[in-house]
Amino acid sequence: MHLAQQYADTQGDPEYIKAIQQFIKEEQRHAHFLKLALQKNSSPVIEKNWTDNLFSKIRKLCGLEMMVSVLFTAEIIAVAYYGCLAKASKDPVARVLFERILQDEAMHLKFHGEHLQKLRAQGRWGTLRGGMNRVFIWAVAGVVWHEHDVVWNHGFGSFGEFLNRCDGQLSRAIMG
């Protein structure tokens, strides 16, 4: 919120703070929905894991652009992940929850993608940073594929197919 507030103040964009607050509320709601679905299906709920901690640390490293880039990466992965969960779920209530989350995530992708484009247009090295974003997404995709292979098998035939999907979303959203 501190970085978002600084940006909003320097750019004269108070609506950005409201949008970030809404985004945070929606992500908290997604976590609640996922927890309900897991509990309803007698699955364990993991409060934290190492990937969550790593994302949190990376997000705070280099200012607003890096934070938005990390959030954008998480949204790309989330769209694929919740699509797989919706496809795999035999529980109709859980499926509806996952599909609702997917709708929100699609809006988050658009929001963060547009904002990332705006941030990169203001600075130098936009193309280089876009390429670095692609490499970052590939690395994250590899880790997340390994950590959640049971879920991915419901939506993708291979890691390459998953990576192509993530890469396509990145290209459509911020790379033109």
Secondary structure, 3 states (H helix, E strand, C coil): CHHHHHHHHHHCCHHHHHHHHHHHHHHHHHHHHHHHHHHHCCCCCCCCCHHHHHHHHHHCCCCHHHHHHHHHHHHHHHHHHHHHHHHHCCCHHHHHHHHHHHHHHHHHHHHHHHHHHHHHHHCCCHHHHHHHHHHHHHHHHHHHHHHCHHHHCCCCCCHHHHHHHHHHHHHHHHHC
